[in-house]
């Protein structure tokens, strides 16, 4: 039975050159789990907002959106609020009260339920979400993952029949994101709630999904089971760009089957376990460790020490936000070489962002010394540091926005430069093109999607021509396609001698493009190495490709390396026969 039916839906924002959604026909079955994916700006958020009455954006709409056979626009307000739940991208945007238990009760109180009913529902939901240990905490005390779980619980306490989630894990670390998605899957499986979720992080979602909907430029280009989506996107001489956003297991399968006639084609594996079993069958179930030792199979990058000078140095740094509070940085040490991309990884709340702020001079440490290009970071040297090109893109890109259009936002970065207006306009146009937001030049920065805001903030800082660039979660909210572009931008900056220190939860990006990576834990760096050696030595903080093949070859980090290795192994086995 269909819960939601979308018929020939077209939607255009005011003053827009073309529709954001075009002729969409889609049916969402009752109790199903549907994943919506596609490039940033392809219309995913716009589409999801069409499914809930009070979230529908202003603009011209044609076609129908039906919930249980009734137009969404015509639903009674109380019915729309209770039966269709919506979780937004930013955990802070949906919170309205000061305490966890207040947040859970707020919606029910607004509906006028009796106190006994409210207490029962709140207690039941807190138990379902295992929130007992932080039930009476202040909202401000919660981690990002806890805030997003609270948002989800506050929606589920209304007992909705449909749950819509718009990139809910984009600001969470891998562990928190995995736990959050497990809860969403549990809601679908145990409560029978229909789930529609938009995400760029697909590794964990595809095994949960009944159907995957792929969008491109406001249109639905594919709607099928997750196992068949990879085959559709990989068809032709050149794969569809969305192929590169698929889980690594599926890319490995598609890459290997496309490159070899000896490998039998079928439906793609979805999980690491399925991928390992498939590889065991393909490779003839070799004993652990044999393949990486024979004939030099598997690439092995050397760990040569760089001779570049140190651009960033932190020694014995201690920092606490309040007197008497637990230190956030504990004897923090770090060295970043000039012209390298250094990635700092770790869970939420361990001090990564604080470390960046201290290096940038935004926060003053109680003890220790920080040098940037041999200049001590302190208030007295703040102008000199800016002169040496120290710049930072914060985790929240909106912190950099002061103007009313994207174009003016970029021009503001050049305000103090002595250059002709024509030259400034040319540089802004080039940056708009580099960040792939030229079509948004007249848009308000706050009207952009999360990924587009991230690109605008980065573009604004790059116009300052920094020599040392500090980035806090720069890939957050970005689609897989722009990440490839961003890697190219980073490579160009490095070739110009720019030093990049990046705090990130994006393991796949760091593994593919980072020069060195470090694990940050309990206020300090606990391990640091070349990216390949770093991820090969980790069990959880490593790539999907590495976890899939590590029993044979721990050196392989990216899905492309695995495909090349499988091809080498197949050739090697054929020669032996």
C-alpha positions as CSV (number, residue, x, y, z in Angstrom):
1,X,0.0,0.0,0.0
2,X,1.3,3.4,-1.0
3,X,1.8,5.9,1.9
4,X,3.1,8.8,-0.3
5,X,2.4,9.3,-4.0
6,X,4.1,12.0,-6.0
7,X,2.5,12.7,-9.4
8,X,4.2,14.8,-12.1
9,X,5.7,17.2,-9.5
10,X,7.4,20.3,-10.7
11,X,8.5,23.1,-8.4
12,X,10.2,26.4,-9.2
13,X,11.6,28.9,-6.7
14,X,10.8,32.6,-7.1
15,X,13.0,34.3,-9.7
16,X,14.7,31.1,-10.5
17,X,15.8,30.4,-14.1
18,X,14.7,26.8,-14.1
19,X,12.6,24.4,-12.0
20,X,14.3,22.9,-8.9
21,X,12.1,19.8,-9.4
22,X,11.0,18.5,-12.8
23,X,8.2,16.0,-13.5
24,X,8.8,13.7,-10.6
25,X,6.7,10.6,-10.3
26,X,7.4,8.4,-7.3
27,X,5.6,6.0,-4.9
28,X,6.7,5.4,-1.4
29,X,5.3,2.2,0.0
30,X,4.1,1.8,3.6
31,X,6.8,0.8,6.1
32,X,9.5,1.0,3.4
33,X,13.0,2.4,3.8
34,X,13.9,4.7,0.9
35,X,17.3,6.4,0.4
36,X,17.4,9.5,-1.6
37,X,20.8,10.4,-3.1
38,X,22.4,12.8,-5.6
39,X,24.7,15.8,-6.0
40,X,24.4,18.8,-3.8
41,X,21.8,21.2,-5.3
42,X,20.1,18.4,-7.3
43,X,16.8,19.0,-5.5
44,X,16.9,16.4,-2.7
45,X,16.1,18.8,0.2
46,X,13.5,20.7,-2.0
47,X,11.8,17.4,-2.7
48,X,11.7,16.2,0.9
49,X,10.2,19.5,2.0
50,X,7.3,19.0,-0.5
51,X,6.3,16.0,1.6
52,X,5.4,17.9,4.8
53,X,2.9,20.7,4.8
54,X,4.7,23.2,7.1
55,X,8.1,22.6,5.5
56,X,7.1,23.4,1.9
57,X,9.2,26.2,0.5
58,X,7.7,29.2,-1.2
59,X,7.4,29.0,-5.0
60,X,5.3,27.7,-7.9
61,X,4.3,24.1,-7.7
62,X,2.6,21.9,-10.2
63,X,1.5,18.3,-9.8
64,X,0.4,16.4,-6.7
65,X,1.9,15.1,-3.5
66,X,-0.5,12.7,-1.7
67,X,-0.4,11.3,1.8
68,X,-2.7,8.3,2.2
69,X,-4.6,9.6,-0.8
70,X,-5.0,13.2,0.4
71,X,-3.1,16.3,-0.8
72,X,-0.4,17.2,1.6
73,X,-1.3,20.8,1.3
74,X,-4.9,20.0,2.4
75,X,-4.0,17.9,5.5
76,X,-5.3,19.1,8.8
77,X,-2.4,20.8,10.7
78,X,-2.6,18.4,13.7
79,X,-2.5,15.4,11.3
80,X,0.5,16.8,9.4
81,X,2.4,17.5,12.6
82,X,1.8,14.1,14.3
83,X,1.9,11.7,11.3
84,X,4.7,13.1,9.2
85,X,8.0,13.7,11.1
86,X,10.9,15.7,9.8
87,X,14.6,15.7,11.0
88,X,16.8,18.5,9.6
89,X,20.5,18.5,8.7
90,X,21.8,20.8,11.5
91,X,21.3,19.3,15.0
92,X,21.0,22.8,16.5
93,X,18.3,24.1,14.2
94,X,15.5,21.9,15.6
95,X,16.1,22.3,19.3
96,X,13.8,24.7,21.1
97,X,14.2,24.1,24.8
98,X,17.0,24.0,27.4
99,X,16.7,20.5,28.8
100,X,16.5,17.0,27.2
101,X,13.2,16.1,28.9
102,X,11.7,19.5,28.1
103,X,12.5,18.9,24.4
104,X,10.8,15.5,24.5
105,X,7.7,16.8,26.1
106,X,7.5,20.1,24.1
107,X,5.6,18.8,21.1
108,X,3.2,16.8,23.2
109,X,2.4,19.8,25.4
110,X,1.8,21.9,22.3
111,X,-0.8,19.3,21.2
112,X,-2.6,19.7,24.6
113,X,-2.1,16.1,25.8
114,X,-2.7,15.3,29.4
115,X,0.3,15.1,31.8
116,X,-0.1,11.4,32.4
117,X,0.0,10.7,28.7
118,X,3.0,13.0,28.2
119,X,4.9,11.3,31.0
120,X,4.2,7.9,29.6
121,X,5.2,8.7,26.1
122,X,8.4,10.6,27.2
123,X,9.5,7.7,29.4
124,X,8.8,5.1,26.7
125,X,10.7,7.1,24.1
126,X,13.7,7.8,26.4
127,X,13.9,4.1,27.1
128,X,13.7,3.2,23.4
129,X,16.6,5.6,22.7
130,X,18.6,4.6,25.8
131,X,18.6,8.2,27.0
132,X,18.4,7.6,30.7
133,X,21.9,8.7,31.5
134,X,21.5,12.1,29.9
135,X,17.7,12.5,30.3
136,X,18.0,15.5,32.7
137,X,21.1,17.1,31.1
138,X,21.0,20.6,29.5
139,X,20.8,20.6,25.7
140,X,24.0,22.7,25.5
141,X,25.9,19.9,27.3
142,X,25.1,17.3,24.6
143,X,27.4,16.1,21.8
144,X,26.4,16.5,18.2
145,X,25.3,12.9,18.0
146,X,23.2,13.2,21.2
147,X,21.6,16.4,19.9
148,X,20.6,14.6,16.7
149,X,19.3,11.6,18.6
150,X,17.3,14.0,20.7
151,X,15.8,15.6,17.6
152,X,14.9,12.2,16.3
153,X,13.3,11.2,19.7
154,X,11.4,14.5,19.8
155,X,9.9,13.6,16.4
156,X,9.2,10.0,17.3
157,X,7.4,10.8,20.5
158,X,4.6,12.2,18.3
159,X,4.2,8.6,16.9
160,X,4.5,9.5,13.2
161,X,3.7,7.1,10.4
162,X,6.3,8.7,8.1
163,X,9.8,9.8,9.1
164,X,11.7,12.1,6.7
165,X,15.4,12.9,7.4
166,X,17.4,15.4,5.4
167,X,21.1,14.5,5.6
168,X,20.9,13.9,9.4
169,X,24.5,12.6,9.9
170,X,26.3,15.2,7.8
171,X,27.8,16.8,11.0
172,X,28.5,13.7,13.0
173,X,31.7,11.6,13.4
174,X,31.6,8.1,11.9
175,X,30.8,6.3,15.2
176,X,27.9,8.7,16.1
177,X,26.6,8.6,12.5
178,X,26.6,4.8,12.5
179,X,24.8,4.7,15.9
180,X,22.2,7.2,14.6
181,X,21.5,5.3,11.5
182,X,21.1,2.1,13.5
183,X,18.4,3.8,15.5
184,X,16.6,4.9,12.3
185,X,16.8,1.4,11.0
186,X,15.4,0.1,14.3
187,X,12.5,2.5,14.0
188,X,11.7,1.2,10.6
189,X,12.1,-2.4,11.4
190,X,10.5,-2.6,14.9
191,X,7.8,0.2,14.7
192,X,7.0,-0.1,11.0
193,X,7.5,3.6,10.4
194,X,8.0,4.6,6.7
195,X,11.5,6.1,6.4
196,X,12.7,8.5,3.6
197,X,16.2,9.7,4.1
198,X,18.5,11.9,2.1
199,X,22.3,11.3,2.6
200,X,25.7,11.6,1.0
201,X,27.1,9.0,3.4
202,X,25.8,5.7,1.8
203,X,28.1,3.1,3.3
204,X,25.8,2.2,6.2
205,X,22.5,3.1,4.5
206,X,22.5,0.9,1.4
207,X,22.2,-2.4,3.4
208,X,19.2,-0.9,5.2
209,X,17.4,0.3,2.2
210,X,14.5,-1.3,0.3
211,X,14.8,1.2,-2.6
212,X,17.3,3.8,-3.7
213,X,16.2,7.0,-5.5
214,X,18.9,8.8,-7.5
215,X,18.3,12.5,-8.4
216,X,20.1,14.6,-10.9
217,X,19.2,18.2,-11.8
218,X,15.8,18.0,-10.3
219,X,14.8,14.8,-11.9
220,X,14.6,11.2,-10.7
221,X,17.0,9.2,-12.9
222,X,16.8,5.9,-11.1
223,X,14.6,4.1,-8.6
224,X,15.5,0.5,-7.8
225,X,16.8,-1.9,-5.2
226,X,20.2,-0.9,-3.8
227,X,21.9,-4.1,-5.3
228,X,20.9,-3.1,-8.8
229,X,21.6,0.7,-8.6
230,X,25.4,0.2,-9.0
231,X,24.9,-1.7,-12.3
232,X,22.7,1.0,-13.7
233,X,25.1,3.8,-12.8
234,X,28.1,1.9,-14.1
235,X,26.6,1.3,-17.5
236,X,28.3,2.8,-20.6
237,X,31.8,3.8,-21.4
238,X,31.8,6.4,-18.6
239,X,30.0,5.7,-15.3
240,X,27.4,8.2,-14.2
241,X,29.0,10.8,-11.7
242,X,26.7,9.4,-9.0
243,X,28.6,6.1,-9.3
244,X,31.5,7.6,-7.4
245,X,29.2,8.3,-4.4
246,X,28.3,4.7,-4.0
247,X,29.6,2.6,-1.1
248,X,33.1,1.3,-1.7
249,X,32.0,-2.4,-1.7
250,X,29.7,-1.7,-4.6
251,X,32.4,0.3,-6.5
252,X,34.9,-2.5,-6.0
253,X,32.4,-5.0,-7.3
254,X,31.4,-2.9,-10.3
255,X,35.0,-2.0,-11.1
256,X,36.2,-5.6,-10.9
257,X,33.4,-7.1,-12.9
258,X,33.6,-4.4,-15.6
259,X,37.4,-5.0,-16.0
260,X,37.4,-8.8,-16.2
261,X,35.5,-11.3,-18.3
262,X,36.6,-14.0,-15.9
263,X,34.5,-12.7,-13.0
264,X,30.8,-13.7,-13.1
265,X,28.4,-10.8,-13.0
266,X,25.3,-10.6,-10.8
267,X,23.8,-8.5,-8.1
268,X,26.2,-6.3,-6.1
269,X,27.2,-7.1,-2.5
270,X,26.3,-4.4,-0.1
271,X,28.2,-5.1,3.1
272,X,31.8,-5.7,4.0
273,X,30.9,-9.3,4.9
274,X,29.2,-9.9,1.6
275,X,32.2,-8.2,-0.2
276,X,34.7,-10.5,1.6
277,X,32.7,-13.6,0.7
278,X,32.5,-12.5,-2.9
279,X,36.2,-11.9,-3.0
280,X,36.9,-15.3,-1.4
281,X,35.0,-16.9,-4.2
282,X,36.6,-14.8,-7.0
283,X,40.1,-15.3,-5.6
284,X,39.7,-19.0,-4.8
285,X,39.6,-18.5,-1.0
286,X,43.4,-18.1,-0.5
287,X,44.9,-18.4,3.0
288,X,45.3,-15.2,4.9
289,X,48.4,-13.2,4.1
290,X,49.5,-15.3,1.1
291,X,48.6,-13.0,-1.7
292,X,50.4,-9.9,-0.4
293,X,53.6,-11.8,-0.2
294,X,53.7,-13.4,-3.7
295,X,55.3,-11.6,-6.7
296,X,55.1,-8.2,-5.0
297,X,51.3,-8.1,-5.4
298,X,49.7,-5.0,-3.9
299,X,51.1,-1.5,-4.1
300,X,53.4,-0.5,-1.2
301,X,54.2,3.2,-0.7
302,X,57.4,4.0,1.1
303,X,57.3,6.1,4.2
304,X,60.1,8.5,3.3
305,X,60.5,11.4,5.7
306,X,59.9,14.8,4.2
307,X,62.7,17.4,4.3
308,X,60.3,20.4,4.2
309,X,60.5,23.0,7.0
310,X,57.9,22.9,9.8
311,X,55.0,25.3,9.1
312,X,53.0,24.6,12.3
313,X,54.4,23.6,15.6
314,X,52.6,23.0,18.9
315,X,54.6,22.0,22.0
316,X,53.2,21.1,25.5
317,X,50.0,23.0,24.9
318,X,47.3,22.9,27.7
319,X,43.9,24.5,27.3
320,X,40.7,24.6,29.4
321,X,37.7,26.8,28.7
322,X,37.0,27.6,32.4
323,X,39.1,27.6,35.5
324,X,38.7,24.3,37.4
325,X,37.2,22.6,34.3
326,X,38.8,19.5,32.7
327,X,41.5,20.4,30.2
328,X,40.4,20.0,26.6
329,X,44.1,20.0,25.3
330,X,46.5,18.0,27.4
331,X,50.2,18.4,26.6
332,X,49.2,18.8,23.0
333,X,52.1,18.2,20.5
334,X,51.9,18.6,16.7
335,X,54.2,19.3,13.7
336,X,52.9,20.0,10.2
337,X,55.3,20.5,7.3
338,X,55.1,23.2,4.8
339,X,53.1,22.3,1.7
340,X,51.5,19.1,3.0
341,X,47.9,18.2,3.6
342,X,47.8,17.0,7.2
343,X,44.5,15.4,8.5
344,X,43.5,15.2,12.1
345,X,40.9,12.6,12.9
346,X,39.1,11.5,16.0
347,X,35.7,11.3,17.7
348,X,33.4,14.2,18.7
349,X,34.5,16.1,21.8
350,X,38.1,15.0,21.9
351,X,39.5,18.5,21.3
352,X,40.2,18.6,17.5
353,X,38.3,21.9,16.8
354,X,39.8,23.5,20.0
355,X,43.3,22.6,18.7
356,X,42.5,24.5,15.5
357,X,41.3,27.5,17.4
358,X,44.3,27.6,19.5
359,X,46.6,27.3,16.5
360,X,44.6,30.1,14.8
361,X,45.0,32.3,17.9
362,X,41.2,32.4,18.5
363,X,41.8,30.8,21.9
364,X,44.8,31.4,24.2
365,X,46.3,28.3,25.8
366,X,47.1,28.3,29.5
367,X,50.5,26.7,28.8
368,X,52.7,25.8,25.9
369,X,53.9,27.3,22.7
370,X,52.5,27.5,19.2
371,X,54.5,28.6,16.1
372,X,53.2,29.3,12.6
373,X,56.0,29.8,10.1
374,X,58.4,30.3,13.0
375,X,56.2,33.1,14.4
376,X,54.7,32.7,17.9
377,X,50.9,32.7,18.0
378,X,49.7,35.5,20.4
379,X,47.8,38.7,20.4
380,X,50.9,40.8,19.8
381,X,51.7,38.9,16.6
382,X,48.1,38.6,15.3
383,X,48.7,41.1,12.4
384,X,52.0,39.6,11.5
385,X,50.3,36.1,11.3
386,X,47.6,37.5,9.0
387,X,50.4,39.0,6.9
388,X,52.0,35.5,6.7
389,X,48.6,34.2,5.4
390,X,47.2,32.3,8.4
391,X,43.5,31.7,7.7
392,X,40.8,29.4,9.1
393,X,37.5,28.0,7.8
394,X,35.4,27.2,10.9
395,X,33.1,24.2,11.2
396,X,30.0,26.4,10.8
397,X,30.5,28.2,7.5
398,X,27.7,30.7,8.4
399,X,30.2,32.3,10.9
400,X,31.9,33.9,7.9
401,X,28.8,35.3,6.2
402,X,28.1,39.0,6.5
403,X,26.6,40.0,3.1
404,X,23.2,39.5,1.3
405,X,24.4,37.7,-1.8
406,X,27.0,35.1,-2.6
407,X,28.8,37.4,-5.0
408,X,29.0,40.2,-2.4
409,X,30.2,37.7,0.2
410,X,33.2,36.9,-2.0
411,X,33.8,40.6,-2.8
412,X,33.9,41.4,0.9
413,X,37.0,39.2,1.2
414,X,38.8,41.6,-1.2
415,X,37.6,44.8,0.5
416,X,41.1,45.8,1.8
417,X,43.0,44.8,-1.4
418,X,44.4,47.6,-3.5
419,X,43.1,46.4,-6.8
420,X,40.8,47.8,-9.6
421,X,37.1,46.8,-9.3
422,X,37.4,45.0,-12.6
423,X,40.2,42.8,-11.3
424,X,38.3,42.0,-8.1
425,X,35.2,41.1,-10.1
426,X,37.3,38.8,-12.3
427,X,38.8,37.1,-9.3
428,X,35.3,36.6,-7.8
429,X,34.0,35.2,-11.0
430,X,36.9,32.7,-11.2
431,X,36.3,31.7,-7.5
432,X,32.6,31.2,-8.2
433,X,33.5,28.9,-11.1
434,X,36.1,27.0,-9.1
435,X,33.6,26.4,-6.3
436,X,30.9,25.5,-8.8
437,X,28.4,28.1,-7.5
438,X,28.3,30.5,-10.4
439,X,24.6,29.9,-10.7
440,X,24.1,31.0,-7.1
441,X,25.9,34.4,-7.4
442,X,22.7,36.4,-6.6
443,X,21.4,34.0,-3.9
444,X,21.5,34.8,-0.2
445,X,24.2,32.8,1.6
446,X,21.7,31.4,4.1
447,X,19.5,30.1,1.2
448,X,22.2,27.7,0.0
449,X,22.4,24.1,1.0
450,X,24.9,23.0,3.6
451,X,27.4,21.8,1.0
452,X,27.0,25.0,-1.0
453,X,27.6,27.1,2.1
454,X,30.7,25.1,2.8
455,X,32.0,25.8,-0.8
456,X,31.2,29.6,-0.4
457,X,33.1,29.8,2.9
458,X,36.1,28.0,1.5
459,X,36.1,30.2,-1.6
460,X,35.9,33.4,0.6
461,X,39.0,32.3,2.5
462,X,40.9,31.2,-0.5
463,X,40.5,34.7,-2.0
464,X,42.7,35.9,0.9
465,X,45.6,33.7,-0.6
466,X,46.5,32.0,2.7
467,X,49.9,30.4,3.2
468,X,48.6,28.3,6.1
469,X,45.1,27.1,5.8
470,X,43.2,25.6,8.8
471,X,40.0,23.7,7.9
472,X,37.4,22.4,10.3
473,X,35.4,19.6,8.6
474,X,35.8,21.1,5.1
475,X,34.0,18.1,3.4
476,X,31.0,18.2,5.6
477,X,27.8,18.3,3.5
478,X,29.8,18.0,0.2
479,X,28.7,15.5,-2.4
480,X,31.3,12.9,-3.6
481,X,31.7,14.7,-6.9
482,X,32.8,18.1,-5.5
483,X,35.2,16.2,-3.1
484,X,37.1,15.2,-6.2
485,X,37.2,18.8,-7.3
486,X,38.3,19.9,-3.8
487,X,41.1,17.4,-3.8
488,X,42.4,19.0,-7.0
489,X,42.2,22.4,-5.4
490,X,44.2,21.2,-2.5
491,X,46.8,19.7,-4.8
492,X,47.2,23.0,-6.6
493,X,47.5,24.9,-3.3
494,X,50.1,22.4,-2.0
495,X,52.1,22.9,-5.2
496,X,52.2,26.6,-4.4
497,X,53.6,25.9,-0.9
498,X,50.4,26.3,1.0
499,X,50.2,24.2,4.2
500,X,46.8,22.6,4.9
501,X,45.8,21.3,8.4
502,X,42.4,19.7,8.2
503,X,40.2,18.4,11.0
504,X,37.9,15.8,9.6
505,X,35.6,12.8,10.1
506,X,35.8,11.9,6.4
507,X,38.0,8.8,6.5
508,X,37.7,8.0,2.8
509,X,38.8,11.6,1.7
510,X,41.7,11.7,4.2
511,X,42.9,8.2,3.0
512,X,42.7,9.1,-0.6
513,X,44.3,12.6,-0.5
514,X,46.0,13.2,2.8
515,X,49.8,13.2,3.0
516,X,49.9,12.4,6.7
517,X,47.1,11.6,9.1
518,X,46.9,11.7,12.9
519,X,44.6,10.3,15.6
520,X,43.5,12.8,18.2
521,X,42.3,11.5,21.5
522,X,41.9,12.9,25.0
523,X,43.4,16.3,24.1
524,X,46.5,15.1,22.2
525,X,47.8,13.4,19.1
526,X,48.2,9.7,20.0
527,X,49.4,8.4,16.6
528,X,50.6,10.0,13.3
529,X,51.9,8.5,10.1
530,X,51.8,8.6,6.3
531,X,48.1,8.1,5.3
532,X,48.6,4.6,3.9
533,X,50.4,3.3,7.0
534,X,48.1,5.1,9.3
535,X,44.9,3.6,8.0
536,X,46.5,0.1,7.5
537,X,47.3,0.1,11.2
538,X,43.7,1.0,12.4
539,X,40.8,-1.3,12.9
540,X,37.8,1.1,12.9
541,X,39.3,4.4,11.7
542,X,40.1,3.0,8.3
543,X,38.4,2.7,4.9
544,X,35.7,0.3,3.8
545,X,38.1,-1.0,1.1
546,X,40.8,-1.7,3.7
547,X,38.4,-3.6,6.0
548,X,37.1,-5.6,3.1
549,X,40.6,-6.9,2.0
550,X,42.8,-6.5,5.0
551,X,42.8,-10.3,5.7
552,X,44.8,-10.6,2.4
553,X,46.5,-7.3,2.0
554,X,46.5,-4.6,4.7
555,X,48.2,-2.1,2.4
556,X,45.2,-1.4,0.2
557,X,43.3,1.7,1.3
558,X,41.2,2.9,-1.6
559,X,38.6,1.1,-3.8
560,X,40.7,1.8,-6.9
561,X,43.7,0.1,-5.3
562,X,41.6,-3.0,-4.5
563,X,40.3,-3.2,-8.1
564,X,43.9,-3.0,-9.4
565,X,45.0,-5.6,-6.9
566,X,42.2,-8.0,-7.9
567,X,43.2,-7.7,-11.5
568,X,46.8,-8.5,-10.6
569,X,45.7,-11.5,-8.6
570,X,43.5,-12.8,-11.4
571,X,46.4,-12.4,-13.9
572,X,48.8,-14.1,-11.4
573,X,46.4,-17.0,-10.9
574,X,46.0,-17.5,-14.6
575,X,49.7,-17.7,-15.1
576,X,50.0,-20.4,-12.5
577,X,47.4,-22.6,-14.1
